[in-house]
Amino acid sequence: MKGAVYIAFNELVENEMGLDIWEALLQQVQPASQGIYTSVEDYPDDELFAMVEKLSELVQQPVAELVQYFGRHLFAALSAKYPMFVQNETDFFQFLASIDDVIHKEVRKLYDNPNLPDLRCDPVQGNTLVMHYHSPRRLCILAEGLIAGAAQHYGVEYELSHNPCMHQGAAECRFTIRRKLT
């Protein structure tokens, strides 16, 4: 996983939970990186997974809640670092539909083997978008958080249905996202 993800995780923990929690996390997990990350380097997925599990114990919150919360934070961090991607799309659904064809395409130009999830969106039907997600990492809960971050950015209220799911044996996850009409 790219260091930019680890940097965003470090910022989230320090800024929202405190430097003491970050230091306790590093002391207890003892990651090979020692918690020092550069955005373009690759780090083992297991390092982040171990830190999230330990953070769950330290702050007594379920892993899924932390991962989803991190997804919202990660959206904000990445959109601040790469504002052109959110500026190019003025609509929440258009942005989501552009992720694989535009954003992931650009990421692949910048980095060798970025190991991105496969995302595919069906054509929008009224106020509904169906997004298909597949990744060996099975970080669909992180994707839910990223979607929530995008919705917040675009000022959209929505409902999300996540069925089927790779964690229940499906070949891919399917998110049905319904924009609430105001």
ZAMARGU-4260 file (C-alpha; in steps of 0.2 Angstrom, whole numbers, plus 5000, padded with zeros to 4 digits):
<rodrens>
0) 5000/5000/5000 | 5006/5017/4996 | 5014/5028/5010 | 5001/5042/5006 | 4988/5030/5014
5) 4999/5027/5030 | 5003/5046/5031 | 4984/5050/5031 | 4982/5036/5044 | 4996/5044/5055
10) 4988/5061/5054 | 4971/5054/5058 | 4977/5046/5074 | 4988/5060/5080 | 4975/5074/5076
15) 4959/5065/5082 | 4965/5053/5095 | 4982/5061/5101 | 5000/5059/5099 | 5001/5047/5114
20) 4989/5035/5105 | 5000/5035/5090 | 5016/5032/5100 | 5007/5018/5110 | 5001/5011/5093
25) 5019/5011/5087 | 5026/5004/5103 | 5014/4989/5103 | 5014/4985/5085 | 5032/4989/5081
30) 5030/4991/5063 | 5045/4988/5052 | 5044/5006/5045 | 5044/5012/5063 | 5030/5023/5058
35) 5040/5033/5046 | 5032/5035/5029 | 5035/5043/5012 | 5020/5045/5001 | 5027/5036/4985
40) 5035/5021/4994 | 5025/5005/4996 | 5023/4997/5013 | 5016/4980/5018 | 4997/4980/5019
45) 4999/4969/5035 | 5007/4984/5044 | 4992/4995/5042 | 4980/4980/5046 | 4990/4977/5062
50) 4989/4995/5067 | 4970/4996/5064 | 4967/4981/5075 | 4978/4987/5089 | 4970/5004/5088
55) 4953/4996/5089 | 4959/4989/5106 | 4967/5005/5112 | 4952/5016/5108 | 4939/5002/5111
60) 4930/5005/5094 | 4926/4991/5082 | 4938/4989/5067 | 4924/4991/5054 | 4920/5008/5062
65) 4938/5014/5062 | 4941/5008/5044 | 4925/5017/5038 | 4930/5033/5048 | 4947/5032/5041
70) 4940/5031/5023 | 4931/5048/5026 | 4947/5055/5032 | 4957/5048/5018 | 4945/5056/5005
75) 4948/5073/5013 | 4967/5070/5014 | 4968/5064/4996 | 4956/5077/4989 | 4967/5091/4997
80) 4983/5083/4990 | 4975/5081/4973 | 4962/5094/4971 | 4961/5092/4952 | 4951/5076/4954
85) 4937/5083/4964 | 4937/5100/4954 | 4935/5091/4938 | 4918/5083/4943 | 4905/5094/4950
90) 4892/5080/4954 | 4894/5066/4967 | 4889/5052/4955 | 4900/5059/4941 | 4914/5059/4953
95) 4911/5041/4959 | 4909/5035/4941 | 4926/5044/4936 | 4936/5035/4949 | 4942/5020/4939
100) 4943/5028/4922 | 4951/5045/4928 | 4958/5045/4945 | 4965/5027/4945 | 4971/5029/4927
105) 4982/5044/4933 | 4988/5035/4948 | 4994/5021/4937 | 5004/5034/4927 | 5012/5041/4943
110) 5016/5024/4952 | 5022/5007/4946 | 5010/4993/4952 | 4999/5004/4963 | 4988/4989/4967
115) 4971/4998/4966 | 4954/4990/4968 | 4944/4987/4952 | 4929/4999/4952 | 4915/4998/4939
120) 4899/5009/4939 | 4883/5005/4930 | 4875/5019/4921 | 4866/5031/4933 | 4847/5027/4935
125) 4838/5042/4941 | 4844/5045/4959 | 4853/5028/4960 | 4871/5023/4956 | 4877/5005/4957
130) 4896/5003/4960 | 4905/4986/4959 | 4920/4984/4969 | 4934/4970/4969 | 4950/4970/4977
135) 4961/4956/4985 | 4963/4967/5000 | 4944/4967/5003 | 4944/4984/5010 | 4926/4987/5005
140) 4922/4996/5022 | 4936/5008/5018 | 4927/5011/5001 | 4911/5015/5010 | 4921/5028/5020
145) 4928/5035/5005 | 4911/5036/4997 | 4905/5045/5013 | 4919/5057/5012 | 4914/5061/4994
150) 4896/5064/4998 | 4901/5076/5012 | 4912/5085/5000 | 4898/5087/4987 | 4885/5091/5000
155) 4875/5075/4996 | 4864/5065/5007 | 4863/5047/5002 | 4858/5029/5007 | 4870/5015/5004
160) 4866/4996/5002 | 4881/4985/5002 | 4876/4968/4995 | 4883/4956/4990 | 4900/4957/4999
165) 4916/4949/4997 | 4917/4945/5015 | 4902/4934/5013 | 4910/4924/4999 | 4904/4935/4984
170) 4916/4938/4970 | 4914/4957/4972 | 4905/4969/4982 | 4891/4979/4976 | 4886/4996/4983
175) 4869/5003/4978 | 4870/5022/4982 | 4853/5031/4982 | 4855/5050/4982 | 4842/5057/4994
180) 4831/5070/4985 | 4828/5086/4995
</rodrens>
